Amino acid sequence: MKPKLKMRLGDLLVQEQIIGEAQLLEALAEQRSSGKKLGRTLIDLNCITEEQLLRFLSQQLNIPFLDISKRPIPSKVVNLLPEVQARRFRALVVEDNGDSVLVVMSDPADLQAMDNLEVQLLPKLLKIAVVTESQLLDAFDNLYRRTDEIAQIAGKLEEEYAADDQFDLASLTQGDSDNETTVVKLLQSIFEDAVQMRASDIHIEPGEKVLRIRQRIDGQLHENLLPEVSIAAALVLRLKLMAGLDISEKRLPQDGRFHMEIKGHKIDVRMSTMPIYHGESVVMRLLDQSAGLLTLNETGMPPEILARIRKQIKRPHGMLLVTGPTGSGKTTTLYGILSELNTADRKIITVEDPVEYQLPRINQVQVNHKIGLDFSHVLRTTLRQDPDIIMVGEMRDRETVEIGLRGALTGHFVLSTLHTNDAVTSALRLLDMGAASYLVASALRVIIAQRLVRRVCQSCSGDYQLTAQDSAWLNSVSHLDFSQATFKIGSGCQSCNGSGYRGRIGVFEILELDESMVEAMRTGNPQDFALAAKNSPNFTPLAESALKYLGEGMTTIEEVAKLVEDVTESHIPLSADMVTQ
């Protein structure tokens, strides 16, 4: 039996003194112009919170109000209601009791939706609970995975190829075959699943007996195995066509890119192919252009580091380096700095490989090694274009380094990246690459090193008690007092796909060269430079920053241990005066 309100929602809310008469009249007027439901209108006008409204409705309708963020929901239960219907009616099946199902809704007063749900879920009896819309939308994205759909389409594609006596390359490239339609459907499902799970990369890897489709989510690879290994060639062929690559070349690696729109997201796909023993491996980096660029405030930098960076980028000349391994967020930081410097009175030129995001007013140059348009070539031309600020995607060789350093000495502010472990070794790497010590000492101003660690999922976060091994490890790497620290760990839920982590947070260190460092660099003495850097009162190493996040319950000891191990060579004793909250 469907629950019904005895009075109209607005009148009930006024009667219970949850909202005032004037607020109701304002909401009704807004509702007439917007066409939205009254409950949503009241929430948008800040007359009532979503949770207040839903708890009120649950009491009036005598139905439970549920928190499903930590609730394990089997996929076979979720799939009793197709995703299209679930999203349309803002409803989700969370429990199957045989002759009845428990369905959560964000609007339990929507009788028309309930009528449709009853028909859709027959012959089972419908039982209703209420849940916040934000939890419901998160559940849709996390529970309606495309893995089953991908497996079904892959099986169908293999059957189609088996039915054909030979692989019809011509019809597939022209797009007029049933096989082509199925390949497109399969790729669409793969991309939709990746975007839904916030994946940064998709890997397609044919093996001897299985086809591996892997997604990198929050820096970790998650694997889906398909037995239909024979379809790999069709997938690679179609992707090559999309990226404008040579479909006849299977012996050499190729790189390309293409654009697509997936579920309202404009995605820029950078694609790389590589011949392996059982075919060709494809890796695709997904860049969500619709998400927009992060500003410096949105990068997650601690306020003290953010203030120091802002002070440094006001310099009229000099070099700023951002360092870290691939995937550590260097490009995000650089673009954040550029967006802050991008004003009408400054000319900014970037030299990139590839150009990841297009920025207004900034002159962006795409490196093309095939025609000799490499970093050093473009950089020499850039200096003749009267720029105020130059961003070089990466310092890759001696010539690029020296041109960048000389540009920083001749009135330009130069930004670039290096693939090094930490800030201290970055300055020394420039010397290893052949740059003159006096050039580095005169031009280099600041180095930012960074990493990304996984953040504990807020939906399933719980207290964590350190083991004896954990305590011993902390004592071996840190002099900090963790007696008042709050350690957290995620138990795994639908929001984090059972991993216990959701999203990542940046760990930063900043090294501003002072007189002692400059003098050590000028004399070319790496030991003196490293000692001067580590003794600088303003220098906080990556390990210490990560341990601070650990003590605040933002990440786990597992994540911090991996970071500390990665920067072990540059480890220094951590200061005991840092107070862990």
Buried (B, 14 or more C-beta within 10 A) or exposed (E): EBBEBEEEBBEBBBEEEBBEEEBBEBBEEBBEEEEBBBBBBBBEBEBBEBEBBBBBBBEBBEBEBBEBBBBEBEEEBBBBBEBEBBBEBBBBBBBBEEEEBBBBBBBBBBEEBBEBBBEBBEEBEBBBBBBBBEBBBBBBBBBBBBBEBBBBBBBBBBEBBEEEEEEBEEBBBEEEBBBBEBBBBBBBBBBBBBBBBBBBBBBBBBBEEBBBBBBBBBBEEBEBEBEBBBBBBBBBBBBBBBBEBEBEEBEEEBEBBBEBEBEEBEBBBBBBBEBEEBBBBBBBBBBBBEEEBBEBEEBBBBEEBBEBBEEBBEEEBBBBBBBBEEBBBBBBBBBBBBBBBBEEEEBBBBBBBBBBBEBEEBEBBEBEEEEEBBBBBBBEEBBEEEBBBBBBBBBBEBBBBBBBBBBBBEEBBBBBBBBBBBBBBBBBBBBEBEBBBEBBBBBBBBBBBBBBBBBBBBBBBEEBEBEEEBEEBBEEBBEBEBEEBBBBBBEBBBBBBBBBBBBBBBBBBBBBBBEBBBBBBBEBBBEBBBBBBBEBEEBBBBBBBBBBBBBBBBBBBBBBBBBBEBBEEBBBEBEEEBEBE
